[in-house]
């Protein structure tokens, strides 16, 4: 009976400690998604504001700085939309994001355009588009072309038009009109993948059904300028007590999409305040449970612009690649009711790490599934793999989260229902390979 009471006490204490971890992660997410962070993007230097916060958290935890006082500096060219963003269609003001959006690489505009409707087939046919522009020669130079994607029959045509929209910078100076407005059922997600080169054109989206005339007037007012964006990865370290020359890297990106001027903020709770919070939480754990290998905690900026932070971090060779035992990239940690996926789980240098999590979960039933997935270079593990380091990318499955790259990816919409058990598996897998406990 006494032994049972002791076991119960230990169980309750353990649950209490894990609950505290969840509460701590929640506070990090709440802070990182606050308006003061400006969506942790490139407008209003939101990522740098977040970086200062993260540096202070690493100091409070008691980690050592890695790189220059916790910061690894680099820069890149990118658009940043700041200030008022307004759209008026035939005299009626449109609601930002509910009815319209401006693409991240869209050229600044403060004028009224004539909007001319064209079929998708015309936009996709160079000869037909040339004839249309010749026919409208008197007004085409001050016009935007409107194409209704919502009523397009062919899925492949929609994809082709989206490709045209994303690659407008390639055609700078070669098109006679001022840009394109796409009619859509749902405002598409933001993406900065094509926002690095100067673009001379307007690219906007409006809800289908609002454009009821073949010829309309659309007034746009917003400032979107490309600039050299100075930023930083945030890097901390805990020295190993057994084999300090070898490294376990735990990372994730802290940046997000920022703001569409003063009209829309993208909080980025699931993507990736949740992963950032997990990295900080793991730093807490390993500060109190000294790691066998030295651990680097790396929080990257520039992921939303094309993995630029992790690419710069690896490019600058701040550590010996051959000493890396594992790189665990944590991106998208909200929800998780259906478990989590491990990307690059079948590589020769990662499959043992993956199988250790599977085996632990089979014994203890912590999550619904630990799912394997072949590699996809879609997150910050990719630059490490390209340099021959063992690296995996984990993301959760199922559960409550806000929309991907949408304004409703908020703290309130980001569940941590499976967080404690998932993090427990991460810890145990790292410890099993020697990264979290002193070996006898």
VENKA-V412564 format. One record per helix or strand of 2 or more residues. SS is the DSSP state (alpha for helix, beta for strand). FROM is the first residue (numbers start at 0). LEN is the number of residues. If there is no record, write none. Layout:
# VENKA-V412564
ss = {SS & SS}
from = {FROM & FROM}
len = {LEN & LEN}
This chain:
# VENKA-V412564
ss = {alpha & alpha & alpha & beta & beta & beta & beta & beta & alpha & alpha & alpha & beta & alpha & alpha & beta & beta & beta & beta & beta & beta & alpha & beta & alpha & alpha & beta & beta & alpha & beta & alpha & beta & alpha}
from = {1 & 34 & 42 & 63 & 70 & 91 & 99 & 108 & 119 & 125 & 136 & 142 & 154 & 167 & 178 & 201 & 214 & 242 & 257 & 263 & 268 & 292 & 307 & 320 & 323 & 339 & 350 & 369 & 381 & 390 & 418}
len = {31 & 6 & 19 & 2 & 19 & 2 & 3 & 9 & 5 & 10 & 4 & 6 & 12 & 4 & 6 & 6 & 24 & 11 & 3 & 3 & 20 & 8 & 8 & 3 & 7 & 4 & 14 & 4 & 5 & 6 & 14}
